[in-house]
Amino acid sequence: MGLLDSFKAKLSPAKDKVSGLAQQHGDKIQHGLDKAAKVVDEKTKGKYSGRIHSGTGKAKDAMDRLAHKNGTQGPDGGTTPPASPPPAS
């Protein structure tokens, strides 16, 4: 087992925990991102509004991907549950 494989194996439980927290507190996290973006935008007097909006959107997308890691990305950008195996005959 290589160093990278060992690192991934040790990181897996942490990723699962973060995913669970993102699922439980997703609304609070997104509200916090919006609030922080608003404060920063006010402090910079709107000079970086586009960049702040872009960064906030990317952070929200990343949080959504973490929260829905068991689903797959659908064609409309939403998540769909993983496909179930075909029934045994």
MDAnalysis code that builds the backbone (N, CA, C; Angstrom):
import MDAnalysis as mda
import numpy as np

u = mda.Universe.empty(267, n_residues=89, atom_resindex=np.repeat(np.arange(89), 3), trajectory=True)
u.add_TopologyAttr("name", ["N", "CA", "C"] * 89)
u.add_TopologyAttr("resid", np.arange(1, 90))
u.add_TopologyAttr("resname", ["MET", "GLY", "LEU", "LEU", "ASP", "SER", "PHE", "LYS", "ALA", "LYS", "LEU", "SER", "PRO", "ALA", "LYS", "ASP", "LYS", "VAL", "SER", "GLY", "LEU", "ALA", "GLN", "GLN", "HIS", "GLY", "ASP", "LYS", "ILE", "GLN", "HIS", "GLY", "LEU", "ASP", "LYS", "ALA", "ALA", "LYS", "VAL", "VAL", "ASP", "GLU", "LYS", "THR", "LYS", "GLY", "LYS", "TYR", "SER", "GLY", "ARG", "ILE", "HIS", "SER", "GLY", "THR", "GLY", "LYS", "ALA", "LYS", "ASP", "ALA", "MET", "ASP", "ARG", "LEU", "ALA", "HIS", "LYS", "ASN", "GLY", "THR", "GLN", "GLY", "PRO", "ASP", "GLY", "GLY", "THR", "THR", "PRO", "PRO", "ALA", "SER", "PRO", "PRO", "PRO", "ALA", "SER"])
u.atoms.positions = np.array([
    [0.849, -1.167, 0.000],
    [0.000, 0.000, 0.000],
    [0.898, 1.235, 0.000],
    [0.649, 2.119, -0.922],
    [1.444, 3.325, -1.043],
    [1.053, 4.377, -0.017],
    [1.853, 5.391, 0.039],
    [1.625, 6.473, 0.980],
    [0.279, 7.158, 0.729],
    [-0.056, 7.379, -0.529],
    [-1.315, 8.036, -0.867],
    [-2.516, 7.172, -0.481],
    [-2.419, 5.874, -0.697],
    [-3.505, 4.972, -0.318],
    [-3.707, 4.980, 1.194],
    [-2.619, 4.987, 1.926],
    [-2.685, 5.026, 3.382],
    [-3.344, 6.325, 3.851],
    [-2.970, 7.416, 3.219],
    [-3.538, 8.723, 3.567],
    [-5.039, 8.747, 3.288],
    [-5.457, 8.217, 2.147],
    [-6.882, 8.181, 1.798],
    [-7.665, 7.335, 2.792],
    [-7.087, 6.197, 3.211],
    [-7.767, 5.318, 4.152],
    [-7.966, 6.004, 5.502],
    [-6.988, 6.790, 5.916],
    [-7.099, 7.485, 7.198],
    [-8.042, 8.681, 7.108],
    [-8.176, 9.250, 5.937],
    [-9.012, 10.431, 5.752],
    [-10.491, 10.089, 5.561],
    [-10.792, 8.869, 5.184],
    [-12.161, 8.468, 4.889],
    [-13.128, 8.695, 6.054],
    [-12.803, 8.308, 7.289],
    [-13.748, 8.560, 8.391],
    [-14.027, 10.048, 8.603],
    [-13.018, 10.884, 8.420],
    [-13.216, 12.322, 8.584],
    [-14.159, 12.851, 7.511],
    [-14.011, 12.368, 6.289],
    [-14.879, 12.812, 5.199],
    [-16.326, 12.399, 5.472],
    [-16.523, 11.196, 6.004],
    [-17.871, 10.737, 6.333],
    [-18.495, 11.615, 7.418],
    [-17.699, 11.988, 8.405],
    [-18.198, 12.829, 9.490],
    [-18.568, 14.218, 8.971],
    [-17.723, 14.791, 8.126],
    [-17.999, 16.108, 7.549],
    [-19.254, 16.040, 6.689],
    [-19.417, 14.957, 5.960],
    [-20.604, 14.793, 5.122],
    [-21.867, 14.764, 5.977],
    [-21.812, 14.045, 7.069],
    [-22.962, 13.982, 7.973],
    [-23.295, 15.336, 8.570],
    [-22.268, 16.072, 8.961],
    [-22.497, 17.407, 9.507],
    [-23.074, 18.343, 8.448],
    [-22.607, 18.219, 7.219],
    [-23.125, 19.052, 6.137],
    [-24.598, 18.736, 5.876],
    [-24.973, 17.462, 6.005],
    [-26.376, 17.090, 5.814],
    [-27.249, 17.648, 6.934],
    [-26.752, 17.572, 8.168],
    [-27.536, 18.027, 9.318],
    [-27.667, 19.543, 9.373],
    [-26.602, 20.248, 9.057],
    [-26.557, 21.687, 9.273],
    [-26.408, 22.485, 7.981],
    [-26.826, 21.936, 6.873],
    [-26.669, 22.591, 5.579],
    [-27.280, 23.975, 5.505],
    [-28.482, 24.131, 6.058],
    [-29.148, 25.429, 6.013],
    [-28.388, 26.477, 6.821],
    [-27.892, 26.076, 7.981],
    [-27.135, 27.004, 8.829],
    [-25.824, 27.408, 8.156],
    [-25.188, 26.459, 7.514],
    [-23.921, 26.741, 6.826],
    [-24.157, 27.713, 5.680],
    [-25.185, 27.470, 4.884],
    [-25.470, 28.367, 3.759],
    [-25.865, 29.762, 4.247],
    [-26.606, 29.833, 5.334],
    [-26.962, 31.132, 5.899],
    [-25.694, 31.865, 6.356],
    [-24.783, 31.144, 6.981],
    [-23.524, 31.741, 7.422],
    [-22.683, 32.231, 6.259],
    [-22.663, 31.471, 5.171],
    [-21.928, 31.902, 3.978],
    [-22.521, 33.196, 3.408],
    [-23.846, 33.254, 3.356],
    [-24.509, 34.463, 2.850],
    [-24.216, 35.668, 3.743],
    [-24.266, 35.441, 5.037],
    [-24.029, 36.521, 5.984],
    [-22.585, 37.028, 5.884],
    [-21.633, 36.103, 5.793],
    [-20.228, 36.494, 5.663],
    [-19.992, 37.238, 4.351],
    [-20.614, 36.768, 3.276],
    [-20.463, 37.430, 1.982],
    [-21.014, 38.849, 2.031],
    [-22.135, 39.028, 2.702],
    [-22.742, 40.355, 2.809],
    [-21.822, 41.303, 3.582],
    [-21.252, 40.824, 4.680],
    [-20.357, 41.661, 5.483],
    [-19.120, 42.058, 4.685],
    [-18.521, 41.084, 4.006],
    [-17.323, 41.377, 3.217],
    [-17.649, 42.353, 2.092],
    [-18.797, 42.152, 1.450],
    [-19.196, 43.044, 0.361],
    [-19.399, 44.477, 0.874],
    [-19.979, 44.602, 2.060],
    [-20.167, 45.931, 2.646],
    [-18.818, 46.569, 3.000],
    [-17.913, 45.788, 3.553],
    [-16.605, 46.315, 3.957],
    [-15.783, 46.773, 2.750],
    [-15.948, 46.090, 1.633],
    [-15.201, 46.457, 0.422],
    [-15.989, 47.429, -0.449],
    [-17.148, 47.868, 0.059],
    [-18.003, 48.839, -0.629],
    [-18.389, 48.394, -2.046],
    [-18.633, 47.104, -2.198],
    [-19.107, 46.565, -3.467],
    [-18.058, 46.411, -4.549],
    [-16.814, 46.729, -4.220],
    [-15.753, 46.675, -5.232],
    [-15.538, 45.257, -5.777],
    [-15.728, 44.257, -4.931],
    [-15.479, 42.873, -5.339],
    [-16.755, 42.030, -5.321],
    [-17.890, 42.643, -5.554],
    [-19.173, 41.933, -5.477],
    [-19.220, 40.689, -6.354],
    [-18.744, 40.796, -7.582],
    [-18.764, 39.648, -8.491],
    [-17.938, 38.495, -7.982],
    [-16.762, 38.805, -7.488],
    [-15.882, 37.753, -6.965],
    [-16.437, 37.145, -5.687],
    [-17.007, 37.982, -4.835],
    [-17.605, 37.484, -3.592],
    [-18.778, 36.568, -3.910],
    [-19.624, 36.985, -4.840],
    [-20.778, 36.171, -5.240],
    [-20.315, 34.835, -5.842],
    [-19.306, 34.897, -6.687],
    [-18.774, 33.687, -7.312],
    [-18.199, 32.726, -6.268],
    [-17.425, 33.263, -5.353],
    [-16.819, 32.434, -4.307],
    [-17.851, 31.820, -3.394],
    [-18.878, 32.582, -3.064],
    [-19.952, 32.066, -2.218],
    [-20.688, 30.935, -2.929],
    [-20.945, 31.104, -4.219],
    [-21.605, 30.050, -4.990],
    [-20.785, 28.783, -5.045],
    [-19.489, 28.923, -5.233],
    [-18.614, 27.749, -5.273],
    [-18.561, 27.052, -3.919],
    [-18.537, 27.831, -2.839],
    [-18.523, 27.244, -1.504],
    [-19.821, 26.484, -1.233],
    [-20.949, 27.045, -1.666],
    [-22.235, 26.370, -1.487],
    [-22.306, 25.086, -2.310],
    [-21.796, 25.133, -3.538],
    [-21.775, 23.931, -4.376],
    [-20.923, 22.830, -3.746],
    [-19.776, 23.211, -3.211],
    [-18.901, 22.231, -2.566],
    [-19.583, 21.630, -1.340],
    [-20.273, 22.452, -0.580],
    [-20.980, 21.961, 0.590],
    [-22.114, 21.019, 0.185],
    [-22.813, 21.362, -0.884],
    [-23.871, 20.480, -1.380],
    [-23.313, 19.140, -1.835],
    [-22.169, 19.153, -2.503],
    [-21.545, 17.899, -2.948],
    [-21.156, 17.043, -1.747],
    [-20.651, 17.653, -0.697],
    [-20.311, 16.906, 0.507],
    [-21.550, 16.317, 1.159],
    [-22.606, 17.106, 1.222],
    [-23.828, 16.666, 1.886],
    [-24.517, 15.542, 1.128],
    [-24.349, 15.498, -0.188],
    [-25.025, 14.493, -1.003],
    [-24.038, 13.545, -1.657],
    [-22.995, 13.173, -0.956],
    [-21.946, 12.356, -1.563],
    [-22.434, 10.978, -1.990],
    [-23.520, 10.457, -1.397],
    [-24.017, 9.138, -1.770],
    [-24.878, 9.179, -3.022],
    [-25.364, 10.361, -3.396],
    [-26.151, 10.516, -4.610],
    [-25.229, 10.808, -5.774],
    [-25.797, 10.814, -6.958],
    [-25.016, 11.147, -8.139],
    [-25.579, 12.414, -8.746],
    [-24.772, 13.140, -9.445],
    [-25.185, 14.392, -10.067],
    [-26.117, 14.083, -11.231],
    [-27.299, 14.669, -11.227],
    [-28.256, 14.464, -12.300],
    [-28.009, 15.426, -13.444],
    [-28.702, 15.268, -14.556],
    [-28.504, 16.137, -15.709],
    [-28.923, 17.582, -15.435],
    [-29.850, 17.776, -14.477],
    [-30.297, 19.129, -14.159],
    [-29.460, 19.772, -13.061],
    [-28.404, 19.100, -12.618],
    [-27.537, 19.633, -11.578],
    [-27.945, 19.160, -10.191],
    [-29.114, 18.540, -10.073],
    [-29.567, 18.034, -8.782],
    [-28.964, 16.670, -8.501],
    [-29.233, 16.162, -7.322],
    [-28.706, 14.849, -6.992],
    [-29.818, 13.825, -7.063],
    [-29.480, 12.639, -7.453],
    [-30.396, 11.537, -7.488],
    [-29.800, 10.417, -6.654],
    [-30.648, 9.602, -6.025],
    [-30.082, 8.522, -5.213],
    [-29.328, 7.527, -6.084],
    [-28.383, 6.791, -5.493],
    [-27.654, 5.796, -6.273],
    [-28.590, 4.730, -6.809],
    [-28.257, 4.183, -7.949],
    [-29.086, 3.151, -8.572],
    [-29.087, 1.904, -7.711],
    [-30.270, 1.284, -7.571],
    [-30.339, 0.052, -6.800],
    [-30.042, -1.132, -7.718],
    [-29.490, -2.201, -7.147],
    [-29.161, -3.361, -7.979],
    [-30.437, -4.020, -8.511],
    [-30.346, -4.682, -9.659],
    [-31.540, -5.353, -10.193],
    [-31.976, -6.489, -9.256],
    [-33.279, -6.778, -9.224],
    [-33.751, -7.856, -8.343],
    [-33.218, -9.208, -8.781],
    [-32.949, -10.047, -7.779],
    [-32.438, -11.411, -8.067],
    [-33.585, -12.255, -8.626],
    [-33.277, -13.114, -9.610],
    [-34.327, -13.949, -10.177],
    [-34.257, -15.335, -9.672],
])
